[in-house]
């Protein structure tokens, strides 16, 4: 895999092979960090882009990255705190809304 490349798999226990690569997240966005993954609908969070995987680049000072499923590329997601203070600590995602979905698609 190339640096910054991400692939998403769908599990279907009725098929063989049971894992299949998907090219679209159905309009949802996935946040992957050091804790539980979170799935959001961009309509509930206007700054979030649909069909993207948000992840933290451990190799590059914990910078927030966005992988666009349509283009297959990862780009740096600028942080407002870092723009104001370049020595700012790593990014952290907090989700305090009941509209967040679990990875399985069930409301928390």
Gaussian input, Z-matrix of N, CA and C with variables (Angstrom, degrees):
# hf/3-21g

backbone

0 1
 N
 C     1     B1
 C     2     B2     1     A1
 N     3     B3     2     A2     1     D1
 C     4     B4     3     A3     2     D2
 C     5     B5     4     A4     3     D3
 N     6     B6     5     A5     4     D4
 C     7     B7     6     A6     5     D5
 C     8     B8     7     A7     6     D6
 N     9     B9     8     A8     7     D7
 C    10    B10     9     A9     8     D8
 C    11    B11    10    A10     9     D9
 N    12    B12    11    A11    10    D10
 C    13    B13    12    A12    11    D11
 C    14    B14    13    A13    12    D12
 N    15    B15    14    A14    13    D13
 C    16    B16    15    A15    14    D14
 C    17    B17    16    A16    15    D15
 N    18    B18    17    A17    16    D16
 C    19    B19    18    A18    17    D17
 C    20    B20    19    A19    18    D18
 N    21    B21    20    A20    19    D19
 C    22    B22    21    A21    20    D20
 C    23    B23    22    A22    21    D21
 N    24    B24    23    A23    22    D22
 C    25    B25    24    A24    23    D23
 C    26    B26    25    A25    24    D24
 N    27    B27    26    A26    25    D25
 C    28    B28    27    A27    26    D26
 C    29    B29    28    A28    27    D27
 N    30    B30    29    A29    28    D28
 C    31    B31    30    A30    29    D29
 C    32    B32    31    A31    30    D30
 N    33    B33    32    A32    31    D31
 C    34    B34    33    A33    32    D32
 C    35    B35    34    A34    33    D33
 N    36    B36    35    A35    34    D34
 C    37    B37    36    A36    35    D35
 C    38    B38    37    A37    36    D36
 N    39    B39    38    A38    37    D37
 C    40    B40    39    A39    38    D38
 C    41    B41    40    A40    39    D39
 N    42    B42    41    A41    40    D40
 C    43    B43    42    A42    41    D41
 C    44    B44    43    A43    42    D42
 N    45    B45    44    A44    43    D43
 C    46    B46    45    A45    44    D44
 C    47    B47    46    A46    45    D45
 N    48    B48    47    A47    46    D46
 C    49    B49    48    A48    47    D47
 C    50    B50    49    A49    48    D48
 N    51    B51    50    A50    49    D49
 C    52    B52    51    A51    50    D50
 C    53    B53    52    A52    51    D51
 N    54    B54    53    A53    52    D52
 C    55    B55    54    A54    53    D53
 C    56    B56    55    A55    54    D54
 N    57    B57    56    A56    55    D55
 C    58    B58    57    A57    56    D56
 C    59    B59    58    A58    57    D57
 N    60    B60    59    A59    58    D58
 C    61    B61    60    A60    59    D59
 C    62    B62    61    A61    60    D60
 N    63    B63    62    A62    61    D61
 C    64    B64    63    A63    62    D62
 C    65    B65    64    A64    63    D63
 N    66    B66    65    A65    64    D64
 C    67    B67    66    A66    65    D65
 C    68    B68    67    A67    66    D66
 N    69    B69    68    A68    67    D67
 C    70    B70    69    A69    68    D68
 C    71    B71    70    A70    69    D69
 N    72    B72    71    A71    70    D70
 C    73    B73    72    A72    71    D71
 C    74    B74    73    A73    72    D72
 N    75    B75    74    A74    73    D73
 C    76    B76    75    A75    74    D74
 C    77    B77    76    A76    75    D75
 N    78    B78    77    A77    76    D76
 C    79    B79    78    A78    77    D77
 C    80    B80    79    A79    78    D78
 N    81    B81    80    A80    79    D79
 C    82    B82    81    A81    80    D80
 C    83    B83    82    A82    81    D81
 N    84    B84    83    A83    82    D82
 C    85    B85    84    A84    83    D83
 C    86    B86    85    A85    84    D84
 N    87    B87    86    A86    85    D85
 C    88    B88    87    A87    86    D86
 C    89    B89    88    A88    87    D87
 N    90    B90    89    A89    88    D88
 C    91    B91    90    A90    89    D89
 C    92    B92    91    A91    90    D90
 N    93    B93    92    A92    91    D91
 C    94    B94    93    A93    92    D92
 C    95    B95    94    A94    93    D93
 N    96    B96    95    A95    94    D94
 C    97    B97    96    A96    95    D95
 C    98    B98    97    A97    96    D96
 N    99    B99    98    A98    97    D97
 C   100   B100    99    A99    98    D98
 C   101   B101   100   A100    99    D99
 N   102   B102   101   A101   100   D100
 C   103   B103   102   A102   101   D101
 C   104   B104   103   A103   102   D102
 N   105   B105   104   A104   103   D103
 C   106   B106   105   A105   104   D104
 C   107   B107   106   A106   105   D105
 N   108   B108   107   A107   106   D106
 C   109   B109   108   A108   107   D107
 C   110   B110   109   A109   108   D108
 N   111   B111   110   A110   109   D109
 C   112   B112   111   A111   110   D110
 C   113   B113   112   A112   111   D111
 N   114   B114   113   A113   112   D112
 C   115   B115   114   A114   113   D113
 C   116   B116   115   A115   114   D114
 N   117   B117   116   A116   115   D115
 C   118   B118   117   A117   116   D116
 C   119   B119   118   A118   117   D117
 N   120   B120   119   A119   118   D118
 C   121   B121   120   A120   119   D119
 C   122   B122   121   A121   120   D120
 N   123   B123   122   A122   121   D121
 C   124   B124   123   A123   122   D122
 C   125   B125   124   A124   123   D123
 N   126   B126   125   A125   124   D124
 C   127   B127   126   A126   125   D125
 C   128   B128   127   A127   126   D126
 N   129   B129   128   A128   127   D127
 C   130   B130   129   A129   128   D128
 C   131   B131   130   A130   129   D129
 N   132   B132   131   A131   130   D130
 C   133   B133   132   A132   131   D131
 C   134   B134   133   A133   132   D132
 N   135   B135   134   A134   133   D133
 C   136   B136   135   A135   134   D134
 C   137   B137   136   A136   135   D135
 N   138   B138   137   A137   136   D136
 C   139   B139   138   A138   137   D137
 C   140   B140   139   A139   138   D138
 N   141   B141   140   A140   139   D139
 C   142   B142   141   A141   140   D140
 C   143   B143   142   A142   141   D141
 N   144   B144   143   A143   142   D142
 C   145   B145   144   A144   143   D143
 C   146   B146   145   A145   144   D144
 N   147   B147   146   A146   145   D145
 C   148   B148   147   A147   146   D146
 C   149   B149   148   A148   147   D147
 N   150   B150   149   A149   148   D148
 C   151   B151   150   A150   149   D149
 C   152   B152   151   A151   150   D150
 N   153   B153   152   A152   151   D151
 C   154   B154   153   A153   152   D152
 C   155   B155   154   A154   153   D153
 N   156   B156   155   A155   154   D154
 C   157   B157   156   A156   155   D155
 C   158   B158   157   A157   156   D156
 N   159   B159   158   A158   157   D157
 C   160   B160   159   A159   158   D158
 C   161   B161   160   A160   159   D159
 N   162   B162   161   A161   160   D160
 C   163   B163   162   A162   161   D161
 C   164   B164   163   A163   162   D162
 N   165   B165   164   A164   163   D163
 C   166   B166   165   A165   164   D164
 C   167   B167   166   A166   165   D165
 N   168   B168   167   A167   166   D166
 C   169   B169   168   A168   167   D167
 C   170   B170   169   A169   168   D168
 N   171   B171   170   A170   169   D169
 C   172   B172   171   A171   170   D170
 C   173   B173   172   A172   171   D171
 N   174   B174   173   A173   172   D172
 C   175   B175   174   A174   173   D173
 C   176   B176   175   A175   174   D174
 N   177   B177   176   A176   175   D175
 C   178   B178   177   A177   176   D176
 C   179   B179   178   A178   177   D177
 N   180   B180   179   A179   178   D178
 C   181   B181   180   A180   179   D179
 C   182   B182   181   A181   180   D180
 N   183   B183   182   A182   181   D181
 C   184   B184   183   A183   182   D182
 C   185   B185   184   A184   183   D183
 N   186   B186   185   A185   184   D184
 C   187   B187   186   A186   185   D185
 C   188   B188   187   A187   186   D186
 N   189   B189   188   A188   187   D187
 C   190   B190   189   A189   188   D188
 C   191   B191   190   A190   189   D189
 N   192   B192   191   A191   190   D190
 C   193   B193   192   A192   191   D191
 C   194   B194   193   A193   192   D192
 N   195   B195   194   A194   193   D193
 C   196   B196   195   A195   194   D194
 C   197   B197   196   A196   195   D195
 N   198   B198   197   A197   196   D196
 C   199   B199   198   A198   197   D197
 C   200   B200   199   A199   198   D198
 N   201   B201   200   A200   199   D199
 C   202   B202   201   A201   200   D200
 C   203   B203   202   A202   201   D201
 N   204   B204   203   A203   202   D202
 C   205   B205   204   A204   203   D203
 C   206   B206   205   A205   204   D204
 N   207   B207   206   A206   205   D205
 C   208   B208   207   A207   206   D206
 C   209   B209   208   A208   207   D207
 N   210   B210   209   A209   208   D208
 C   211   B211   210   A210   209   D209
 C   212   B212   211   A211   210   D210
 N   213   B213   212   A212   211   D211
 C   214   B214   213   A213   212   D212
 C   215   B215   214   A214   213   D213
 N   216   B216   215   A215   214   D214
 C   217   B217   216   A216   215   D215
 C   218   B218   217   A217   216   D216
 N   219   B219   218   A218   217   D217
 C   220   B220   219   A219   218   D218
 C   221   B221   220   A220   219   D219
 N   222   B222   221   A221   220   D220
 C   223   B223   222   A222   221   D221
 C   224   B224   223   A223   222   D222
 N   225   B225   224   A224   223   D223
 C   226   B226   225   A225   224   D224
 C   227   B227   226   A226   225   D225
 N   228   B228   227   A227   226   D226
 C   229   B229   228   A228   227   D227
 C   230   B230   229   A229   228   D228
 N   231   B231   230   A230   229   D229
 C   232   B232   231   A231   230   D230
 C   233   B233   232   A232   231   D231
 N   234   B234   233   A233   232   D232
 C   235   B235   234   A234   233   D233
 C   236   B236   235   A235   234   D234
 N   237   B237   236   A236   235   D235
 C   238   B238   237   A237   236   D236
 C   239   B239   238   A238   237   D237
 N   240   B240   239   A239   238   D238
 C   241   B241   240   A240   239   D239
 C   242   B242   241   A241   240   D240
 N   243   B243   242   A242   241   D241
 C   244   B244   243   A243   242   D242
 C   245   B245   244   A244   243   D243
 N   246   B246   245   A245   244   D244
 C   247   B247   246   A246   245   D245
 C   248   B248   247   A247   246   D246
 N   249   B249   248   A248   247   D247
 C   250   B250   249   A249   248   D248
 C   251   B251   250   A250   249   D249
 N   252   B252   251   A251   250   D250
 C   253   B253   252   A252   251   D251
 C   254   B254   253   A253   252   D252
 N   255   B255   254   A254   253   D253
 C   256   B256   255   A255   254   D254
 C   257   B257   256   A256   255   D255
 N   258   B258   257   A257   256   D256
 C   259   B259   258   A258   257   D257
 C   260   B260   259   A259   258   D258
 N   261   B261   260   A260   259   D259
 C   262   B262   261   A261   260   D260
 C   263   B263   262   A262   261   D261
 N   264   B264   263   A263   262   D262
 C   265   B265   264   A264   263   D263
 C   266   B266   265   A265   264   D264
 N   267   B267   266   A266   265   D265
 C   268   B268   267   A267   266   D266
 C   269   B269   268   A268   267   D267
 N   270   B270   269   A269   268   D268
 C   271   B271   270   A270   269   D269
 C   272   B272   271   A271   270   D270
 N   273   B273   272   A272   271   D271
 C   274   B274   273   A273   272   D272
 C   275   B275   274   A274   273   D273
 N   276   B276   275   A275   274   D274
 C   277   B277   276   A276   275   D275
 C   278   B278   277   A277   276   D276
 N   279   B279   278   A278   277   D277
 C   280   B280   279   A279   278   D278
 C   281   B281   280   A280   279   D279
 N   282   B282   281   A281   280   D280
 C   283   B283   282   A282   281   D281
 C   284   B284   283   A283   282   D282
 N   285   B285   284   A284   283   D283
 C   286   B286   285   A285   284   D284
 C   287   B287   286   A286   285   D285
 N   288   B288   287   A287   286   D286
 C   289   B289   288   A288   287   D287
 C   290   B290   289   A289   288   D288
 N   291   B291   290   A290   289   D289
 C   292   B292   291   A291   290   D290
 C   293   B293   292   A292   291   D291
 N   294   B294   293   A293   292   D292
 C   295   B295   294   A294   293   D293
 C   296   B296   295   A295   294   D294
 N   297   B297   296   A296   295   D295
 C   298   B298   297   A297   296   D296
 C   299   B299   298   A298   297   D297
 N   300   B300   299   A299   298   D298
 C   301   B301   300   A300   299   D299
 C   302   B302   301   A301   300   D300
 N   303   B303   302   A302   301   D301
 C   304   B304   303   A303   302   D302
 C   305   B305   304   A304   303   D303
 N   306   B306   305   A305   304   D304
 C   307   B307   306   A306   305   D305
 C   308   B308   307   A307   306   D306
 N   309   B309   308   A308   307   D307
 C   310   B310   309   A309   308   D308
 C   311   B311   310   A310   309   D309
 N   312   B312   311   A311   310   D310
 C   313   B313   312   A312   311   D311
 C   314   B314   313   A313   312   D312
 N   315   B315   314   A314   313   D313
 C   316   B316   315   A315   314   D314
 C   317   B317   316   A316   315   D315
 N   318   B318   317   A317   316   D316
 C   319   B319   318   A318   317   D317
 C   320   B320   319   A319   318   D318
 N   321   B321   320   A320   319   D319
 C   322   B322   321   A321   320   D320
 C   323   B323   322   A322   321   D321

   B1=1.4509
   B2=1.5149
   B3=1.3057
   B4=1.4569
   B5=1.5243
   B6=1.3214
   B7=1.4537
   B8=1.5250
   B9=1.3245
   B10=1.4567
   B11=1.5180
   B12=1.3452
   B13=1.4611
   B14=1.5286
   B15=1.3047
   B16=1.4568
   B17=1.5186
   B18=1.3162
   B19=1.4586
   B20=1.5233
   B21=1.3183
   B22=1.4597
   B23=1.5215
   B24=1.3214
   B25=1.4606
   B26=1.5282
   B27=1.3204
   B28=1.4662
   B29=1.5283
   B30=1.3264
   B31=1.4601
   B32=1.5243
   B33=1.3047
   B34=1.4591
   B35=1.5258
   B36=1.3440
   B37=1.4608
   B38=1.5279
   B39=1.3324
   B40=1.4643
   B41=1.5301
   B42=1.3261
   B43=1.4760
   B44=1.5134
   B45=1.3004
   B46=1.4602
   B47=1.5053
   B48=1.3060
   B49=1.4577
   B50=1.5313
   B51=1.3296
   B52=1.4638
   B53=1.5261
   B54=1.3236
   B55=1.4638
   B56=1.5195
   B57=1.3368
   B58=1.4563
   B59=1.5291
   B60=1.3160
   B61=1.4670
   B62=1.5254
   B63=1.3366
   B64=1.4661
   B65=1.5232
   B66=1.3125
   B67=1.4682
   B68=1.5211
   B69=1.3416
   B70=1.4547
   B71=1.5285
   B72=1.3109
   B73=1.4596
   B74=1.5293
   B75=1.3143
   B76=1.4611
   B77=1.5139
   B78=1.3377
   B79=1.4573
   B80=1.5182
   B81=1.3206
   B82=1.4625
   B83=1.5236
   B84=1.3380
   B85=1.4580
   B86=1.5206
   B87=1.3242
   B88=1.4588
   B89=1.5237
   B90=1.3372
   B91=1.4613
   B92=1.5221
   B93=1.3380
   B94=1.4580
   B95=1.5209
   B96=1.3173
   B97=1.4572
   B98=1.5151
   B99=1.3189
   B100=1.4611
   B101=1.5224
   B102=1.3202
   B103=1.4568
   B104=1.5264
   B105=1.3059
   B106=1.4622
   B107=1.5267
   B108=1.3349
   B109=1.4700
   B110=1.5280
   B111=1.3276
   B112=1.4648
   B113=1.5162
   B114=1.3324
   B115=1.4592
   B116=1.5215
   B117=1.3456
   B118=1.4666
   B119=1.5132
   B120=1.3224
   B121=1.4629
   B122=1.5231
   B123=1.3141
   B124=1.4621
   B125=1.5309
   B126=1.3483
   B127=1.4679
   B128=1.5217
   B129=1.3276
   B130=1.4595
   B131=1.5238
   B132=1.3158
   B133=1.4658
   B134=1.5257
   B135=1.3404
   B136=1.4713
   B137=1.5303
   B138=1.3149
   B139=1.4683
   B140=1.5288
   B141=1.3310
   B142=1.4633
   B143=1.5251
   B144=1.3312
   B145=1.4724
   B146=1.5257
   B147=1.3433
   B148=1.4682
   B149=1.5298
   B150=1.3312
   B151=1.4684
   B152=1.5239
   B153=1.3258
   B154=1.4645
   B155=1.5243
   B156=1.3260
   B157=1.4551
   B158=1.5250
   B159=1.3229
   B160=1.4582
   B161=1.5232
   B162=1.3264
   B163=1.4533
   B164=1.5171
   B165=1.3308
   B166=1.4641
   B167=1.5179
   B168=1.3298
   B169=1.4567
   B170=1.5250
   B171=1.3232
   B172=1.4681
   B173=1.5182
   B174=1.3239
   B175=1.4655
   B176=1.5309
   B177=1.3281
   B178=1.4612
   B179=1.5269
   B180=1.3131
   B181=1.4654
   B182=1.5237
   B183=1.3058
   B184=1.4636
   B185=1.5207
   B186=1.3118
   B187=1.4640
   B188=1.5244
   B189=1.3465
   B190=1.4656
   B191=1.5267
   B192=1.3301
   B193=1.4566
   B194=1.5268
   B195=1.3422
   B196=1.4618
   B197=1.5240
   B198=1.3432
   B199=1.4541
   B200=1.5180
   B201=1.3306
   B202=1.4628
   B203=1.5266
   B204=1.3275
   B205=1.4673
   B206=1.5276
   B207=1.3327
   B208=1.4698
   B209=1.5235
   B210=1.3365
   B211=1.4609
   B212=1.5245
   B213=1.3392
   B214=1.4585
   B215=1.5138
   B216=1.3418
   B217=1.4620
   B218=1.5226
   B219=1.3302
   B220=1.4588
   B221=1.5166
   B222=1.3275
   B223=1.4610
   B224=1.5229
   B225=1.3084
   B226=1.4551
   B227=1.5196
   B228=1.3095
   B229=1.4639
   B230=1.5195
   B231=1.3454
   B232=1.4650
   B233=1.5235
   B234=1.3026
   B235=1.4566
   B236=1.5188
   B237=1.3183
   B238=1.4661
   B239=1.5224
   B240=1.3401
   B241=1.4617
   B242=1.5208
   B243=1.3258
   B244=1.4657
   B245=1.5201
   B246=1.3381
   B247=1.4621
   B248=1.5229
   B249=1.3243
   B250=1.4615
   B251=1.5243
   B252=1.3289
   B253=1.4524
   B254=1.5318
   B255=1.3416
   B256=1.4714
   B257=1.5264
   B258=1.3270
   B259=1.4666
   B260=1.5306
   B261=1.3028
   B262=1.4641
   B263=1.5288
   B264=1.3295
   B265=1.4645
   B266=1.5297
   B267=1.3243
   B268=1.4679
   B269=1.5214
   B270=1.3221
   B271=1.4573
   B272=1.5336
   B273=1.3222
   B274=1.4545
   B275=1.5192
   B276=1.3268
   B277=1.4580
   B278=1.5213
   B279=1.3366
   B280=1.4615
   B281=1.5111
   B282=1.3121
   B283=1.4580
   B284=1.5206
   B285=1.3350
   B286=1.4557
   B287=1.5227
   B288=1.3106
   B289=1.4541
   B290=1.5201
   B291=1.3269
   B292=1.4622
   B293=1.5239
   B294=1.3396
   B295=1.4577
   B296=1.5273
   B297=1.3104
   B298=1.4645
   B299=1.5231
   B300=1.3005
   B301=1.4615
   B302=1.5141
   B303=1.3124
   B304=1.4513
   B305=1.5220
   B306=1.2914
   B307=1.4570
   B308=1.5269
   B309=1.3204
   B310=1.4592
   B311=1.5250
   B312=1.3417
   B313=1.4577
   B314=1.5165
   B315=1.3234
   B316=1.4594
   B317=1.5197
   B318=1.3377
   B319=1.4620
   B320=1.5164
   B321=1.3190
   B322=1.4674
   B323=1.5059
   A1=109.92
   A2=115.73
   A3=121.14
   A4=109.68
   A5=115.69
   A6=121.39
   A7=109.36
   A8=117.07
   A9=121.30
   A10=114.43
   A11=117.48
   A12=119.98
   A13=109.67
   A14=115.27
   A15=121.61
   A16=107.90
   A17=117.01
   A18=119.09
   A19=107.90
   A20=115.64
   A21=122.16
   A22=107.99
   A23=114.95
   A24=121.03
   A25=110.57
   A26=115.82
   A27=121.94
   A28=106.90
   A29=115.26
   A30=121.07
   A31=109.77
   A32=116.51
   A33=122.73
   A34=107.21
   A35=118.24
   A36=120.82
   A37=113.79
   A38=116.90
   A39=120.62
   A40=112.45
   A41=117.72
   A42=121.80
   A43=110.99
   A44=115.55
   A45=122.69
   A46=107.44
   A47=121.84
   A48=123.96
   A49=110.69
   A50=115.79
   A51=120.20
   A52=113.08
   A53=118.50
   A54=122.11
   A55=109.04
   A56=115.99
   A57=121.51
   A58=109.27
   A59=117.85
   A60=121.88
   A61=109.00
   A62=116.54
   A63=121.20
   A64=109.47
   A65=116.24
   A66=122.01
   A67=111.90
   A68=117.11
   A69=121.78
   A70=108.12
   A71=117.33
   A72=121.75
   A73=111.77
   A74=117.10
   A75=120.72
   A76=113.05
   A77=116.47
   A78=120.71
   A79=114.10
   A80=117.92
   A81=121.55
   A82=110.88
   A83=115.23
   A84=122.26
   A85=107.68
   A86=116.17
   A87=121.78
   A88=108.68
   A89=115.87
   A90=122.19
   A91=107.54
   A92=116.16
   A93=122.02
   A94=107.41
   A95=115.87
   A96=120.54
   A97=109.43
   A98=115.69
   A99=120.04
   A100=111.27
   A101=116.63
   A102=120.32
   A103=108.92
   A104=118.68
   A105=122.65
   A106=111.47
   A107=118.10
   A108=119.65
   A109=109.43
   A110=115.78
   A111=121.92
   A112=108.47
   A113=116.28
   A114=122.39
   A115=108.23
   A116=116.76
   A117=122.17
   A118=111.08
   A119=115.30
   A120=120.79
   A121=106.15
   A122=119.95
   A123=121.69
   A124=113.99
   A125=118.08
   A126=118.50
   A127=111.41
   A128=117.58
   A129=121.90
   A130=112.37
   A131=117.26
   A132=122.50
   A133=107.55
   A134=117.89
   A135=121.98
   A136=116.31
   A137=119.38
   A138=120.44
   A139=112.12
   A140=117.10
   A141=122.03
   A142=109.62
   A143=115.74
   A144=121.15
   A145=110.37
   A146=117.59
   A147=120.01
   A148=111.85
   A149=115.88
   A150=123.00
   A151=112.98
   A152=115.59
   A153=121.00
   A154=110.14
   A155=115.22
   A156=122.36
   A157=106.83
   A158=116.44
   A159=122.11
   A160=106.71
   A161=116.39
   A162=120.40
   A163=109.76
   A164=116.66
   A165=122.00
   A166=108.58
   A167=115.42
   A168=122.25
   A169=109.65
   A170=116.56
   A171=121.44
   A172=112.62
   A173=117.57
   A174=121.67
   A175=112.65
   A176=116.10
   A177=119.52
   A178=111.05
   A179=116.29
   A180=123.03
   A181=113.30
   A182=117.50
   A183=122.35
   A184=113.44
   A185=116.51
   A186=120.42
   A187=110.75
   A188=116.92
   A189=120.07
   A190=110.58
   A191=116.40
   A192=122.39
   A193=109.45
   A194=115.80
   A195=122.05
   A196=107.71
   A197=116.20
   A198=121.38
   A199=107.52
   A200=116.74
   A201=122.96
   A202=108.38
   A203=116.82
   A204=121.05
   A205=111.67
   A206=118.06
   A207=121.35
   A208=112.01
   A209=116.98
   A210=120.26
   A211=112.76
   A212=116.77
   A213=120.44
   A214=113.48
   A215=116.90
   A216=120.44
   A217=111.64
   A218=114.77
   A219=122.03
   A220=109.04
   A221=115.72
   A222=121.28
   A223=108.90
   A224=115.05
   A225=121.16
   A226=109.59
   A227=116.81
   A228=122.31
   A229=106.14
   A230=117.09
   A231=119.04
   A232=111.67
   A233=115.61
   A234=122.15
   A235=109.13
   A236=117.04
   A237=120.90
   A238=110.42
   A239=117.07
   A240=120.37
   A241=111.39
   A242=117.40
   A243=121.02
   A244=111.74
   A245=116.76
   A246=120.10
   A247=110.14
   A248=116.62
   A249=120.56
   A250=111.98
   A251=116.48
   A252=121.12
   A253=109.10
   A254=118.14
   A255=121.32
   A256=114.98
   A257=118.67
   A258=120.41
   A259=111.43
   A260=117.49
   A261=123.82
   A262=111.03
   A263=116.90
   A264=123.00
   A265=111.42
   A266=117.94
   A267=122.22
   A268=113.51
   A269=114.21
   A270=122.05
   A271=110.59
   A272=115.71
   A273=121.89
   A274=107.60
   A275=117.85
   A276=121.43
   A277=109.66
   A278=115.62
   A279=122.26
   A280=108.18
   A281=117.57
   A282=122.62
   A283=107.86
   A284=116.40
   A285=120.87
   A286=112.22
   A287=118.33
   A288=122.60
   A289=110.24
   A290=116.90
   A291=119.88
   A292=113.14
   A293=118.31
   A294=121.51
   A295=112.03
   A296=116.17
   A297=121.20
   A298=108.99
   A299=115.86
   A300=121.35
   A301=109.75
   A302=116.61
   A303=120.91
   A304=109.16
   A305=117.04
   A306=121.41
   A307=110.89
   A308=117.46
   A309=120.77
   A310=111.80
   A311=118.84
   A312=122.05
   A313=113.56
   A314=117.77
   A315=121.19
   A316=109.67
   A317=116.98
   A318=120.73
   A319=109.13
   A320=114.98
   A321=119.38
   A322=110.48
   D1=143.80
   D2=177.18
   D3=-78.54
   D4=157.00
   D5=177.77
   D6=-57.61
   D7=130.62
   D8=178.44
   D9=81.69
   D10=-0.02
   D11=-179.52
   D12=-84.39
   D13=137.63
   D14=179.96
   D15=-131.07
   D16=144.57
   D17=171.08
   D18=-130.47
   D19=148.71
   D20=-177.28
   D21=-115.45
   D22=133.66
   D23=-179.85
   D24=-113.35
   D25=144.45
   D26=174.09
   D27=-110.01
   D28=136.06
   D29=-179.91
   D30=-99.35
   D31=127.07
   D32=176.41
   D33=-134.22
   D34=100.94
   D35=-175.50
   D36=-65.65
   D37=-13.94
   D38=-179.93
   D39=-83.04
   D40=-11.50
   D41=-177.00
   D42=-107.38
   D43=160.58
   D44=170.49
   D45=-133.21
   D46=120.74
   D47=-3.61
   D48=-67.07
   D49=153.09
   D50=-174.66
   D51=-83.65
   D52=-10.16
   D53=177.28
   D54=-107.17
   D55=135.05
   D56=-178.85
   D57=-135.20
   D58=133.42
   D59=178.15
   D60=-71.88
   D61=134.32
   D62=176.95
   D63=-112.60
   D64=151.31
   D65=-179.29
   D66=-108.78
   D67=0.62
   D68=-174.26
   D69=-146.97
   D70=144.29
   D71=179.30
   D72=-102.52
   D73=15.99
   D74=179.16
   D75=65.69
   D76=27.82
   D77=179.66
   D78=88.71
   D79=-9.49
   D80=179.66
   D81=-82.88
   D82=167.78
   D83=174.21
   D84=-125.99
   D85=142.96
   D86=-178.16
   D87=-116.77
   D88=132.66
   D89=175.90
   D90=-109.11
   D91=123.78
   D92=-179.62
   D93=-119.64
   D94=125.16
   D95=179.56
   D96=-138.03
   D97=-153.05
   D98=-179.95
   D99=-87.58
   D100=-2.12
   D101=177.92
   D102=-117.12
   D103=-144.86
   D104=-178.97
   D105=-71.54
   D106=139.58
   D107=173.24
   D108=-70.20
   D109=152.21
   D110=-178.65
   D111=-131.07
   D112=140.95
   D113=177.42
   D114=-113.82
   D115=130.70
   D116=179.64
   D117=-124.81
   D118=150.70
   D119=168.38
   D120=-93.34
   D121=125.57
   D122=-178.12
   D123=-58.19
   D124=-25.77
   D125=177.57
   D126=-64.01
   D127=-25.95
   D128=179.55
   D129=-87.78
   D130=-9.48
   D131=-179.61
   D132=-144.88
   D133=87.34
   D134=-171.30
   D135=-54.61
   D136=-26.42
   D137=-178.95
   D138=-81.67
   D139=-5.77
   D140=-178.13
   D141=-92.30
   D142=133.92
   D143=179.63
   D144=-88.88
   D145=138.70
   D146=179.09
   D147=-70.90
   D148=155.83
   D149=177.07
   D150=56.44
   D151=38.84
   D152=179.23
   D153=-128.11
   D154=150.51
   D155=173.60
   D156=-109.43
   D157=120.51
   D158=177.08
   D159=-94.98
   D160=129.28
   D161=-176.63
   D162=-145.07
   D163=163.83
   D164=-178.44
   D165=-109.38
   D166=125.05
   D167=-178.47
   D168=-83.31
   D169=99.36
   D170=179.59
   D171=-65.09
   D172=-27.75
   D173=-176.40
   D174=-76.72
   D175=-15.04
   D176=-174.48
   D177=-127.77
   D178=58.91
   D179=177.16
   D180=58.37
   D181=35.42
   D182=174.54
   D183=59.11
   D184=41.45
   D185=179.97
   D186=-79.34
   D187=141.67
   D188=177.81
   D189=-74.11
   D190=131.51
   D191=-178.64
   D192=-121.90
   D193=156.13
   D194=176.19
   D195=-127.15
   D196=121.21
   D197=175.50
   D198=-99.46
   D199=119.03
   D200=179.83
   D201=-90.55
   D202=117.77
   D203=-177.99
   D204=-62.88
   D205=-32.78
   D206=-177.51
   D207=-69.70
   D208=-41.66
   D209=-176.88
   D210=-93.90
   D211=-19.55
   D212=-178.21
   D213=72.88
   D214=24.85
   D215=-178.33
   D216=-126.79
   D217=151.18
   D218=174.79
   D219=-105.06
   D220=138.49
   D221=176.15
   D222=-131.88
   D223=155.21
   D224=177.80
   D225=-68.54
   D226=132.64
   D227=175.10
   D228=-97.01
   D229=104.61
   D230=-176.80
   D231=-60.70
   D232=140.09
   D233=178.11
   D234=-101.93
   D235=134.01
   D236=179.28
   D237=-60.59
   D238=-39.69
   D239=179.09
   D240=-61.73
   D241=-41.59
   D242=-179.35
   D243=-67.50
   D244=-34.07
   D245=177.91
   D246=-64.89
   D247=-35.98
   D248=179.64
   D249=-80.12
   D250=-32.25
   D251=-176.98
   D252=-144.48
   D253=98.82
   D254=-176.54
   D255=-58.63
   D256=-21.23
   D257=179.89
   D258=-91.45
   D259=15.07
   D260=-179.14
   D261=-58.70
   D262=147.15
   D263=178.85
   D264=-69.57
   D265=169.74
   D266=-177.94
   D267=-57.80
   D268=155.02
   D269=179.76
   D270=-71.91
   D271=151.60
   D272=175.66
   D273=-141.31
   D274=138.11
   D275=179.91
   D276=-102.80
   D277=130.73
   D278=174.53
   D279=-119.74
   D280=134.31
   D281=179.17
   D282=-125.92
   D283=109.40
   D284=-175.91
   D285=-114.53
   D286=19.36
   D287=-175.11
   D288=-107.93
   D289=142.84
   D290=179.78
   D291=-78.86
   D292=1.23
   D293=177.98
   D294=-87.35
   D295=-0.17
   D296=179.62
   D297=-72.07
   D298=140.60
   D299=178.36
   D300=-107.10
   D301=147.15
   D302=173.20
   D303=-73.33
   D304=170.66
   D305=-179.13
   D306=-60.06
   D307=-33.80
   D308=179.87
   D309=-75.34
   D310=-7.28
   D311=179.81
   D312=93.34
   D313=7.63
   D314=179.41
   D315=-95.22
   D316=138.43
   D317=177.86
   D318=-64.10
   D319=139.47
   D320=178.93
   D321=-75.52

